Amino acid sequence: METFLLVLAALFPVVNPPGSGLIFLSMTQSASGETRRFLARRVAAYAFFIMAASLLVGGLILKVYGISVPVLRVAGGLLVAATGWKLLNEGSHKAVDDVSSSERKPDLSDLTFYPLTLPLTTGPGTIAVMISLGLSRPAQQANIGFFVAALSATIVVALTIYVCFAYSHLVSRLFGTVGTDILVRLTAFILFCLGLQIVWSGASELLGTIVARGAS
């Protein structure tokens, strides 16, 4: 239970399903309720597999390719910031409606993994958290219990993603067109700032490594 709560508390603020739901809503304005629920199921499933894979084998993959966690944060943060900037400038209902008739409708299913799942929902911050949790697992005899508890928390987060995404249209009904557009733009701005924060965090670690090597 302690591990379950720890993983849940670490994941939920980073994934932020309610905030990601607003981005999902802005990118699926042309979809029907049934289609939106279908897309939400796929995003939730992809998010679960990304979080589970990061927990179980993320550290090993980074070692195989020689990628450090700070570099992962810088690269992923750039993607998040670029996506936030694009949504900030194009995320209004008018912009979405303009492209929905010719572009969005046939391509909605192609958006489920990129960018809706990666990097918008389970981005570099989530991956870094899961890798850190996997690398900090307890002694060998407690591994099974640790991973069961961690994966259970991951399932809860994935279910929350589905609920927030599948019923994101309720936000539009509650706040109206103008209010929803304001919320979407604010969320996009926060997403842009979050991307810059992730880049800064990774870059600071890289610069700290360089300074430490120079001092030695």
C-alpha positions as CSV (number, residue, x, y, z in Angstrom):
1,M,0.0,0.0,0.0
2,E,2.9,2.4,0.8
3,T,4.4,1.7,-2.6
4,F,1.0,2.1,-4.3
5,L,0.4,5.5,-2.8
6,L,4.0,6.6,-3.4
7,V,3.8,5.8,-7.2
8,L,0.3,7.3,-7.4
9,A,1.4,10.5,-5.7
10,A,4.4,10.7,-8.0
11,L,2.6,10.0,-11.2
12,F,-0.7,12.0,-10.9
13,P,0.7,15.5,-10.8
14,V,3.1,14.8,-13.7
15,V,0.5,13.1,-15.9
16,N,-2.2,15.6,-14.9
17,P,-5.2,13.8,-16.5
18,P,-7.6,16.8,-16.1
19,G,-5.3,19.2,-17.7
20,S,-4.4,16.8,-20.5
21,G,-8.1,16.2,-21.0
22,L,-8.5,19.9,-22.1
23,I,-5.7,19.4,-24.7
24,F,-7.4,16.2,-25.8
25,L,-10.7,18.2,-26.2
26,S,-9.1,20.9,-28.2
27,M,-7.7,18.3,-30.7
28,T,-10.9,16.3,-31.0
29,Q,-13.5,18.9,-31.4
30,S,-14.7,17.4,-34.7
31,A,-15.1,13.9,-33.1
32,S,-18.4,12.4,-32.0
33,G,-18.8,11.2,-28.4
34,E,-18.3,7.6,-29.4
35,T,-15.2,8.4,-31.4
36,R,-13.8,10.4,-28.5
37,R,-14.4,7.5,-26.1
38,F,-12.6,5.2,-28.5
39,L,-9.7,7.6,-28.8
40,A,-9.6,7.9,-25.0
41,R,-9.4,4.1,-24.6
42,R,-6.5,4.0,-27.0
43,V,-4.6,6.8,-25.3
44,A,-5.2,5.3,-21.9
45,A,-3.9,1.9,-23.1
46,Y,-0.8,3.5,-24.7
47,A,-0.2,5.5,-21.6
48,F,-0.3,2.4,-19.4
49,F,2.1,0.5,-21.6
50,I,4.6,3.5,-21.7
51,M,4.5,3.8,-18.0
52,A,4.8,0.1,-17.4
53,A,7.6,-0.3,-19.9
54,S,9.5,2.7,-18.4
55,L,9.1,1.1,-14.9
56,L,10.2,-2.4,-15.9
57,V,12.9,-1.9,-18.6
58,G,13.3,1.9,-19.0
59,G,16.6,2.0,-17.1
60,L,18.0,-0.9,-19.2
61,I,17.0,0.7,-22.5
62,L,18.7,3.9,-21.5
63,K,21.9,2.0,-20.6
64,V,21.8,0.0,-23.9
65,Y,21.6,3.2,-26.0
66,G,23.8,5.3,-23.7
67,I,21.1,7.9,-23.0
68,S,21.1,9.7,-19.7
69,V,18.0,10.8,-17.9
70,P,19.0,14.5,-18.3
71,V,19.3,14.1,-22.0
72,L,15.9,12.4,-22.1
73,R,14.4,15.4,-20.2
74,V,16.0,17.9,-22.6
75,A,14.8,16.1,-25.7
76,G,11.3,15.4,-24.3
77,G,11.0,18.9,-22.8
78,L,11.6,20.4,-26.3
79,L,8.8,18.3,-27.7
80,V,6.4,19.3,-24.9
81,A,7.3,23.0,-25.3
82,A,6.9,22.9,-29.1
83,T,3.5,21.2,-28.8
84,G,2.3,23.7,-26.1
85,W,3.4,26.6,-28.3
86,K,1.6,25.2,-31.3
87,L,-1.6,24.7,-29.3
88,L,-1.3,28.1,-27.8
89,N,-1.3,29.7,-31.2
90,E,-3.7,27.3,-33.0
91,G,-5.8,25.8,-30.2
92,S,-8.8,28.0,-30.5
93,H,-12.1,26.6,-31.5
94,K,-12.0,28.6,-34.7
95,A,-8.6,27.2,-35.7
96,V,-9.7,23.7,-34.8
97,D,-13.0,24.0,-36.8
98,D,-11.1,25.4,-39.8
99,V,-8.9,22.3,-40.1
100,S,-11.4,19.7,-38.8
101,S,-13.4,19.5,-42.1
102,S,-10.4,18.7,-44.3
103,E,-7.6,17.4,-42.0
104,R,-8.6,16.3,-38.5
105,K,-11.5,13.9,-39.3
106,P,-9.5,11.3,-41.2
107,D,-6.4,11.6,-39.1
108,L,-7.8,11.5,-35.6
109,S,-6.8,7.9,-35.0
110,D,-3.3,8.7,-36.0
111,L,-3.1,11.2,-33.2
112,T,-3.6,8.7,-30.4
113,F,0.0,7.8,-29.8
114,Y,1.7,10.9,-31.1
115,P,1.1,13.6,-29.9
116,L,-1.8,12.7,-27.6
117,T,-0.1,9.9,-25.6
118,L,3.5,10.9,-26.1
119,P,4.5,13.6,-25.2
120,L,1.2,15.3,-24.1
121,T,0.0,12.7,-21.6
122,T,2.9,10.5,-20.7
123,G,5.9,12.7,-21.6
124,P,9.5,12.8,-20.5
125,G,8.6,13.8,-17.0
126,T,6.4,10.7,-16.6
127,I,9.0,8.5,-18.2
128,A,11.8,9.9,-16.0
129,V,9.6,9.4,-12.8
130,M,8.9,5.7,-13.8
131,I,12.5,5.0,-14.6
132,S,13.6,6.5,-11.3
133,L,11.1,4.4,-9.4
134,G,12.2,1.3,-11.2
135,L,15.9,2.0,-10.4
136,S,15.0,2.6,-6.8
137,R,13.1,-0.6,-6.2
138,P,13.8,-2.5,-3.0
139,A,15.8,-5.6,-2.3
140,Q,15.4,-8.6,-4.6
141,Q,13.0,-10.5,-2.4
142,A,10.6,-7.6,-2.4
143,N,10.7,-7.0,-6.2
144,I,7.4,-8.8,-7.0
145,G,5.4,-7.0,-4.4
146,F,7.0,-3.7,-5.4
147,F,6.1,-4.1,-9.1
148,V,2.6,-5.3,-8.4
149,A,1.9,-2.2,-6.3
150,A,3.5,0.1,-8.8
151,L,1.7,-1.4,-11.7
152,S,-1.6,-1.2,-9.8
153,A,-1.0,2.5,-9.3
154,T,-0.3,2.8,-13.0
155,I,-3.6,1.1,-13.9
156,V,-5.4,3.7,-11.7
157,V,-3.7,6.5,-13.5
158,A,-4.6,5.0,-16.9
159,L,-8.3,4.7,-15.8
160,T,-8.3,8.3,-14.7
161,I,-6.8,9.3,-18.1
162,Y,-9.7,7.5,-19.8
163,V,-12.4,9.1,-17.7
164,C,-10.9,12.7,-18.1
165,F,-10.5,12.2,-21.8
166,A,-13.7,10.4,-22.7
167,Y,-15.9,13.0,-20.8
168,S,-13.8,16.1,-21.6
169,H,-16.7,17.4,-23.6
170,L,-18.5,18.1,-20.3
171,V,-16.1,20.9,-19.7
172,S,-17.3,22.5,-22.9
173,R,-20.9,22.2,-21.8
174,L,-20.1,23.7,-18.4
175,F,-18.0,26.7,-19.5
176,G,-19.3,27.3,-23.0
177,T,-17.3,27.9,-26.2
178,V,-15.5,31.0,-25.0
179,G,-14.7,29.7,-21.5
180,T,-13.4,26.4,-22.9
181,D,-11.2,28.2,-25.4
182,I,-9.7,30.3,-22.5
183,L,-9.1,27.1,-20.5
184,V,-7.5,25.4,-23.4
185,R,-5.2,28.3,-24.1
186,L,-4.2,28.6,-20.4
187,T,-3.5,24.8,-20.3
188,A,-1.4,25.1,-23.5
189,F,0.6,27.9,-21.9
190,I,1.1,25.8,-18.8
191,L,2.2,23.0,-21.1
192,F,4.7,25.2,-22.8
193,C,6.1,26.4,-19.5
194,L,6.2,22.8,-18.3
195,G,8.2,21.8,-21.3
196,L,10.7,24.6,-20.7
197,Q,10.9,23.6,-17.0
198,I,11.7,20.0,-18.1
199,V,14.4,21.3,-20.5
200,W,15.9,23.5,-17.7
201,S,15.9,20.6,-15.3
202,G,17.8,18.3,-17.7
203,A,20.1,21.1,-18.9
204,S,21.0,22.0,-15.3
205,E,22.0,18.4,-14.5
206,L,24.1,18.3,-17.7
207,L,25.8,21.6,-16.8
208,G,26.3,20.4,-13.3
209,T,28.1,17.3,-14.6
210,I,30.3,19.4,-16.9
211,V,31.2,21.8,-14.0
212,A,32.0,18.8,-11.7
213,R,34.3,17.3,-14.3
214,G,36.0,20.6,-14.9
215,A,36.6,21.1,-11.1
216,S,38.0,17.6,-10.8
